[in-house]
Every structure is written in structure tokens, then in C-alpha cells.
Amino acid sequence: MTINKPNSKAMLKRAHENMPLGVADSYRYWGEENTVFLSSMKGCTITDCDGQTFVDFRIAYGPVILGYRDQRIDNAVIDAITNVGAISGFSTGLDSDVVELVKSMCPNIEKMRFANSGTEAVIGAVRTARGYTKRNKIVVVEGGFHGLHDEVMWKSDVDNWDADSEQSPDIISFGGGIPANTRANQVSIPLNDFAALDAVFAQYGDDIAAILIEPIMGNCGSIASTQEYMQKLRDICDANNSLLILDEVKTGFRVAKGGAQELYGIYADLTTYAKAIGNGYPVAAFGGKAKVMDTISFASDGVTHGGTYTANMIALSAAKATLTVLKETDALATINRVGKDIQALLSRVFNKFNIEHCFAGPDSMFGVHLGSTVPQNYRDWKRTDSELYTAFAMNLIENGVMLEPDSREPWFICEAHQTIDFAWLEQVAEKSMADALKA
Ligand SMILES: Cc1ncc(COP(=O)(O)O)c(C=O)c1O
């Protein structure tokens, strides 16, 4: 991909002296030839340090909901840090401004607390659930992702699993440094599998603090819970006095103003948000029912929550501006329309080559799967032609369309994508698939 990328190569060489793998986040390392170094971003485009501009469907793994360098958001941040200040370790009225905006869009939120990343929001929600229920176990779903903290850094090894075997995939850690005992309180089940859910509650019901789930798996090709499964999750939690935590770090303020919960009409006890809440500024939150959130207190068994950078002015001014735009304009309707058009365009290309394909999840973050039926869980994903997808994606990148070359990462749409040249995109997609098939 980086055939004529002398600046990128020089940047990586320098960075190798300074950071493991030469990057600040291991997932940014795409190998010696393909690691991307940018010089600027604007709207729905990014430009690398060798001057190639890409239309970006990766948009930083989802947070850029409006577009890069959106003046409506950036000006609000500049105003806050110029006229108020960045951080004080005290409260301001901005805290409640943002919570009230969230509450006006998300009926599942009665009280909320802030965090700086999705990881931190999940840690806060899980601790609050345990504090409230006085139980330990958390049920998670295969293929879900909840951040980089030890307890959720266990995954089903579907990559090395034989889809024709009767066995479940092994559960492995994300790598070194994760103590084996951090798995002790986690139980993993396949998505949309009612029997597995019943079995887990039959075995551990009185110690299950919460089910923690991405209702639409933004880290697994947007494979989504069915309506019936979401209802089952709600019902089984209620029947067992467990809490339902919906991790809406990717779906929140993206798939609808009220997130996935608005689409399903099923509401969580606790919800986590990050990403789209601040159009890319580092802000996150968790919240839910007041009686649950009020477990956060100085009582002897109260839950502790806080942090130096929590609710800093940069984060909250960005969140207030972004949420105001999402609430008061038709940005999300535009995003959905553009996402639908792009899926139609991709379908035309795949049909031209007689490639079986389907799309998973909502139009604002759709997964592309090369197979005949929409996967219902992570194990089904293994039956799709992810290798052809990766070859196609690598060719798209070479031709100026940036995305993650792994079909487990959806295509993310932002408001600024409405300006792209769809005819150009279709041409590039056609060429990229033709070349992938040739190879
Ligand atoms: C659903 C979900 N939860 C949690 C996280 C962790 O968020 P962060 O990377 O901001 O820590 C992510 C990140 O992609 C996510 O997609």
C-alpha cells in the first residue's frame, strides 16, 4: 500500500526509536509497509504525510459523527478554554448542561457520571452494578469489546476455531500482563443464543451482577441482537435481580438520538457512552436509573468514582456542542441516508461480480459481510469470506478510501460524508474488487 510513501517510512523509522511498534496505540501498527501517518484531517477526509488524501470510513473507530474539524464543535471548545479554563478540579454548570442534554434524548438516563474514555466508562458502570447488586459475575457476549481493562480483555478465539467442530471457541486473553484470575467473574455466551443465556443464569443466577453487552456489536461487523433477544436480556435480568448494562460506546448518539435503545425500545439499567458524544474530543459517560447510580456515594459500601480529568472543560464543551447539533439538526437523518446509499452502491459492485454479500447493523455503522446470510453471532462471522473482504479493503485504501481492512470493523458514516462523490466511490469499489478477485 505504501509503495511511494517515503515520508511515512521515515516517520515510522523515527517512531520505532520512541514507541513500541512505533505507534501510540498498538492497533495503529499496520506493519512496516502500511502504517499510516497523517498530516491533517478535514470533513470526512484524512491526508497522509505523503500527501495522499483518503475519504475516511474509519473516522477514528467511530467518534467523528459530524466531521473532522467541525467549526460548530471546535469553536465551542476554543471559547471554553479561552474564556473559562480547561480544568479546575471543581464543578461548573456545564456538567449539568451536558447531563440534561443526554437525558432529553435518552429516557434510560436519570443520573450520569463522566469519564475520559469508553474503557473508563465501562469500568465505572460495572463497578456500580456490582456495588448495587452486591454480586460479582458479569455476563458478556462473544465478539463484544468493552475496552482495554484486564477484566474484559478475554476473547473467544474465533480466528483459530474450526467452524465445523462441535466445540466452542477457546477463550484467550488479549496477551501478556493479564492475570488469569481476572476471568474468574466473567461468563461468555454467543449472541442471540437463548439456551446459552438460560444455562448461564441457571448456573450462576444469584451471583450475576449484570449482563454487559453491545446491542449492536460495533467491534464485530455490527452483528446485532435480535429484538427478541434484547427482550429476553431485559426479562432475564429483571427475573434474577441482575442489571442490564448496554455498552453504547459506539452506538450512542450515532444509530439514533437515543442510541440503540431507541431503535429497540428496550432500556438498560446502566449505559455507557463515549465516541460520538463529543465528535472525537475525549469524553465518555455512564449513567442510568437514579436508584442504581446513587450507589455512588461516600457510604461505607458506596461505590467510588472520579478522576483528575473527569468532566474537564475541553471534553464537556465539546459534548455540549455535539449533543446540541445532534439534537437540534437532522445530522443523524443525513448520516443514515448516506449510509443507505453507500450500501446500495456496494451491493451494485458486489452483484456485478456475483459476490454473495449482506450488511449487518444500522445504516450509520454497517458491517459488510461476504456471505449469503447476515451473521447472528461471532461464530457465524467465521463462515463469511473475510479474506476476500480484506483484499478488497486493502485495494480501497490504496485507491483513496480509508477503512479498517477487517470485516469485524464496520463502515462509520459522519455528516460530512454527504459531500463525497458517489460515482467516484463506486468506480473505486469496482476496481478494488476486480483487483482483489484477480489476486
Ligand atoms: C463498545 C465499546 N466499549 C468500550 C470501548 C473502549 O473505549 P475506549 O477506546 O475509548 O477506551 C470501545 C472502543 O472501541 C467500544 O467500541
The ligand as an SDF file (V2000), in Angstrom:
LIG
                    3D

 16 16  0  0  0  0  0  0  0  0999 V2000
  -18.2990   -0.8890   22.6750 C   0  0  0  0  0  0  0  0  0  0  0  0
  -17.0020   -0.3320   23.1920 C   0  0  0  0  0  0  0  0  0  0  0  0
  -16.8100   -0.2410   24.5100 N   0  0  0  0  0  0  0  0  0  0  0  0
  -15.6820    0.2690   25.0270 C   0  0  0  0  0  0  0  0  0  0  0  0
  -14.6740    0.7080   24.2030 C   0  0  0  0  0  0  0  0  0  0  0  0
  -13.4350    1.3080   24.7840 C   0  0  0  0  0  0  0  0  0  0  0  0
  -13.4120    2.6660   24.5040 O   0  0  0  0  0  0  0  0  0  0  0  0
  -12.0300    3.4950   24.5510 P   0  0  0  0  0  0  0  0  0  0  0  0
  -11.2130    3.0490   23.4090 O   0  0  0  0  0  0  0  0  0  0  0  0
  -12.4800    4.9280   24.4460 O   0  0  0  0  0  0  0  0  0  0  0  0
  -11.4090    3.2120   25.8650 O   0  0  0  0  0  0  0  0  0  0  0  0
  -14.8270    0.6400   22.8240 C   0  0  0  0  0  0  0  0  0  0  0  0
  -13.7650    1.0840   21.9110 C   0  0  0  0  0  0  0  0  0  0  0  0
  -13.7940    0.9080   20.7180 O   0  0  0  0  0  0  0  0  0  0  0  0
  -16.0270    0.1100   22.2990 C   0  0  0  0  0  0  0  0  0  0  0  0
  -16.2380    0.0310   20.9830 O   0  0  0  0  0  0  0  0  0  0  0  0
  1  2  1  0
  2  3  1  0
  2 15  2  0
  3  4  2  0
  4  5  1  0
  5  6  1  0
  5 12  2  0
  6  7  1  0
  7  8  1  0
  8  9  2  0
  8 10  1  0
  8 11  1  0
 12 13  1  0
 12 15  1  0
 13 14  2  0
 15 16  1  0
M  END
$$$$
